Amino acid sequence: MITTHLSPTPKPRVPSPLHSSSSHHLAVHLPLPLPLPRRHLHHLAKPPAAAAPDLLASVESVASAASVLAAIVLVHESGHFLAAASRGIHVSQFSIGFGPALARFRLGPVEYALRAIPLGGYVGFPDDDPDSGFAADDPDLLRNRPVPDRLLVVSAGVAANLAFAFLIVYAQALTVGVPVQAQLPGVLVPEVLPGSAAARAGLLPGDIILAVPGAAPDPSVPVLVDLIKASPSKKVPITVSRTTPGAVDRESVELTVVPDTSVDGTGRIGVQLSPNFRVTRVRPQNLADATVLAVREFTLLTGTVFDGLRQTLLNFSQSAEKVSGPVAIIAVGAEVARSSADGLFQFAAVINLNLAAINLLPLPALDGGTLALILLEAARGGRKIPREVEQGIMSSGILVVLMVGIFLIVRDTLNLDFIKEIL
């Protein structure tokens, strides 16, 4: 996110921060090749009695995930900073985090700081600092620059994250290869709720639903969902494939499930469904091959993230729980790091893309909100929006951002297993 004004009445020696990269806004939509789905967020922490090696591995994986998140915020802020520096625009602060400074140093006119609240970071401009030494009409203050320069600075954070995401995917292609999905017949059942209609019918996690009445020989997830919703308290025969202990091949099993009736009158059986696929890694033969693989994977991940965000916004009441704060994001990354170090590549790429997508939303305190105000100014023939109006919009946006961030941190922390055990 990006704003240039904290409050209608700026305090002395407090430069206007260009707030951006609020990681608590990240909606984590994990693509299918990523080894950890969202439902595993609550399985991060080991019990207190874990052996020392397990504890050390947990600490290392959490540190790896936190480092990835910090690097992504750093890249986003560096985009804003470098864009401003390239245009000769005055910059006074470069901060990772918000709130009290844990460490700081000054290099030339810029103060660099690491702060206590891990909700993102900001680049500060001296536009509203009366003690900055710059005249109000200084042409190198951000607010006095032409519209193209301001658009460049505001959008540079998103551009930096997109570029960084591609570089991560390219590095993945060169080192460990790119995951490629091969679609397999049927629909996978990753999870069955205890006591549900599916459990009573004998459906097991890991089963593959191969056939249902009235559907094509190879049913899809939407077809199954629609059939179940339309069949409350009705017998639905299904054919599943499962692996039994000691068997080499999967066997076919005929089951009959009777969906329970939901409050809205539709059927439900208490399972999680997902497409059935196999993931293999493709390694490039040369740099040209690596470029093709990276472009393809980057396009796939970008489409997945932006489509996931679109679905979240269109169905926010049902999907609000998918919005994750920094605690939950680090939890996901730590689980990925423990299961497969290779997965950190895609974790980093997905979080980069999420940050870029979120910051493009035309909301106050986000990059997209500031871009919208600049474009509105351009549409008004260059007539600036009154300072009081702009500051009021951004100040309220920042307040909402901080409140949402604190809520997500508290919620995600309370959802960690070891916290639940303590409580």
Disulfide bonds with the S-S distance in Angstrom:
none
